[in-house]
Amino acid sequence: MNEEILKAYEIIKEGGIILYPTDTVWGIGCDATNPEAVAKIYKLKQRAETQSMIVLMNGEKMMYNVFKNIPEVAWQIMDLSEKPTTLILDEPRNVAPNIIAADNSLGIRIVKEPFCFKLLERMKKPLVSTSANISGQPTPIAFKDISPEIIKGVDYVVKLYHDKVAGKPSTIIKLTKDAQVKVIRK
């Protein structure tokens, strides 16, 4: 695993995009602070930049680097969640502008999956995570379901968990500064 983390990190550091296993489905990722790398993912997925993507983080320190104000309920939801949960929070900073939604929010997920967690430790930056499919096509639940177009379009394919069948995509909850909570996907 350490060798794969190092290879993925080197590609990301140079502005490349990777295909990698997450705690939910296979993802396409890059350095969330690099707008050129983020643009490569939009192009590969044939996705409009108005459809924002989420970023993965590995803890509190990274979250406070991206969000100045984190509602208390965000910590409670993360503590109580038994499955991967994406939170959409307002007013992100220190990330590529093309990853931020039109309403000035950003979806984030704290990861526990060892590969992602250790890669984030090495990067010291958030990692873009979007499903490994062309926009509008079904989300692949296993590596074998990922289209050749996606596999050929990334700079590196992580060589771990190729036989694992993914769980469901994460729950998505939007939290606003005025303490509103809205479940977008269960």
Disulfide bonds with the S-S distance in Angstrom:
none
